[in-house]
């Protein structure tokens, strides 16, 4: 049967029964999108692949908890984000935060300006250059929509540190884009 002909609900139920065929279908349907999230946190392919692998193990172990309230992709994205944060903590990459003072400026205010200057691939390349802690906070805030309070709780840092790291990442990205 073709992957796109099988409904999401059927795939979920098959995964909840532990059937490998359905697990593979779920993986094939979502792995590319979720890998994009992994690479944005990891900054390199090897760590991104590890995060994706660990995320799918968690997804398959906990899919029976998924109540089909809200989107499956959103539920899986949350697992991937949490797994990425765990990996960064495990590798002590979150501890290398760069502090700077500054006013918080949301990336949405500058999205059109950035998009007109460079493409998505170039943006992701620049994000990958960020220091590990700043990259994680930038991804959580700008890409995943977490508040600084939520980020602080997840990373065990202060809300002020989250804000300053986001601002530092934003400033670095703008500087790199301007210098291209």
N, C-alpha and C positions, 0 to 999 in steps of 0.2 A: 504494500500500500504506500502511496506517495505521502511524504511527510506533511505537506500542507493540507491534505485531505482529512487528516485525523485532527479532531478538535482538541482544544486545550484541556477541556474537562476530562476527556478520555485519557489523555496523556497523564494528567495528574492522578487519576484513579489507578492507572497502570503503575505509576511510580510508587503510589502508596501501597500497592500490593508487592512492591519490590521486584517488578518484572524488568529485566535488563533492556529489553526491546524498547520499552517506553522511556526508560532512563536515557537511552541513547537518543531517542527522538527529542526529549527535552533538552539534552545537551546540544544537539545539532541546531535546534531552533533558537537557542539563546546564547550559546557560547561566544559568538563573535561580538555581540553587543556587550556582554559582561566582560569580555577580555579588554575591551576599550576602557572600561572602568579600572580594571586591574592595572593596565599599563600606565594610566594616569596617576595612580598612587605609587606604583613601584619604581617607575623611571627606567626600568630595564626589562627586557623580555623574559629572562630566566625567572626573576622574582614574580613577574606578572603571571607567568605560567603556573608557578607554585601557588599563587593566591587563587587563580582560577580553579586549579585542581582541588585545593582545600575547600574552596567555596562549594563546589559541586558535591563533594563528600558530605558537607554540612547540609546542603539542600536535600540530598537523597535521604539523609538520616532524619531530617525534621519535616519532610514534606507532609507527613500525616498530620502535623500541627497546622498546616495551611488550611484555613477555613473557607477559602474562595471568596473572601470579603476583600475587595480591592483587587488590584491587578497582580497577577502572578509575577510579572516582570518586576514590579515595584517591590514585592516581597523578596524576590531573589536579589535585587540590587542592594537591599538593606543587608542581606547576608554577606554579599561580596564586600560592601563597604566595611562592615564589622570585621570580616576576615582580613582585609587589607590592613586595617588599624592594628589588629592583633599581630600580624606579621611584622609590621613596622616596629611595634613595641618589642617583639621578640628579638628582632635584629638591632634593637636600641637605636633606631633611626629617628624616633620621635624626640629623643632626648637632645638632639642637636638643633635646638631652636635658636634663631637669630632674633635678638630683641631690638626693637626700634620704636621710638615714640612717633605718634602721628595720628591723624584723624582718619577714621574709617571711611573709605570711599567704596561703594559697591561697584563690582565689575559691570553690572547691568547698565550703569550710567555711561560706560565707555565701550560697550559692546559694538555699536555701529562703527565707532572710530577704529577699533581694533580689527574688525572684520573687513573694513575697507582697505586696511594696510596689508594684511597677510591672510592666507587661507588656513583652514582647519588643521591641515597637516603641520604647517609651520607653527601654529599655536601650540599643538601638542608637543612638538619638539622643544619649544621654549619652556613649556611647563615642566617637561622632564629634566630640564637643566636646574630647576629650583632646588635649593637645599631640601633634604628629606622632610623635615618638620614643616617648613613653609609650604612645600608641595602638598602634603597631606591636608593641611588646614585650608589651603586654596581650593583643593578639590572638594572638600567637605562643604565649604561655604558657597563657592561660586558655581560648582557643578552639581552638587547633590542637594543644595538648598538648606543645609543645617544652619541653625542659629549659632552665634558664638557661645551662647550658654550651653547648648547641646554639645558642641565641639569640646568645650572645656571639660564637661562631665565625662565624655568618652575618652579623652586623652589624658585625663587627670592633670590638667593645667588650669591656670586662671583664665577667666573670660578676657581679661586685659591682654594676656599673652596671645590668646587666639586672635584678637583684633589686631595686635601689632604684627603678628606673623602674616596675617592676611594682607595687611597694608604693605608689609615688606615684600611679599611675593608679587603683589600687584605692581608696586613701584619697579621691581626688577624686570618684570615682564614688559612694562611700558618702556623702560630704558632699552632693553634688548630689541624690542620692535622698532623703536626710533632709530637705532643704530644699524638696522639692516639695510 
